């Protein structure tokens, strides 16, 4: 699905717990897009001063003191719900109401956002602007926590072992069956990021039993799953096909200024 929408300009919203790989998926979409040769600019919204963010979004200008990126390539907004009300309003005014961000004054040709929060509920509670949510979530991906996708553990373990063995020029170990069983039993509150840290410790400490024993004796974590994603955060194949068709129609009719392809 990411490969399907990457060549388009549809705004993408990535939802999921911390450590589930939202930034990785965002970078993958950027690498498959028409802007792959241009920069991917990341803004951690919670760390940006409100006046700088608002000034940039309102004026669509080059960054103030290089704190914000110029409007080229892909813009990745990390947790836009952390912006204050004034900055959210400024951001809303900077995003064109249509399929494409390639419009005069647009903040960037491609916009990707990520959140750990339930923005649908935030919108219902009046804590996040509904129109801003609509413009950020042209296509929404919900990344499952690792505890709900344990079947991916063997592949992830092998990938991470190979990645970091090459990175640190260490022999690639083969984990014992008992260790793999312990990985399957663990709840992974930190998701893939925590798994990567565990693999790093096994590789660098060269003491598999010590690291695995830490998991066995770790405090019990609740296995309660995160709230199920709202329907608007799950893009069904038919919806993706509809979005792609609208994008194609928009590009074809752009010369006639046809705006019938606005996302719903």
Secondary structure, 3 states (H helix, E strand, C coil): CHHHHHCCCCCEEEEECCCCCHHHHHHHHHHCCCCCCCCEEEEEHHHCCHHHHHHHHHHCCCCHHHCCCCCCCEEEEECHHHCCHHHHHHHHHHCCCCCCCCCCCCCCCEEEEEECCCHHHHHHCCCCCHHHHHHHCCEEEEECCHHHCHHHHHHHHHHHHHHHHHHHCCCCCCCCHHHHHHHHHCCCCCHHHHHHHHHHHHHHHCCHHHHHHHHHCCCCCCCCCCCCCCHHHCCCHHHHHHHHHHHHHHHHCHHHCCCCCCCC
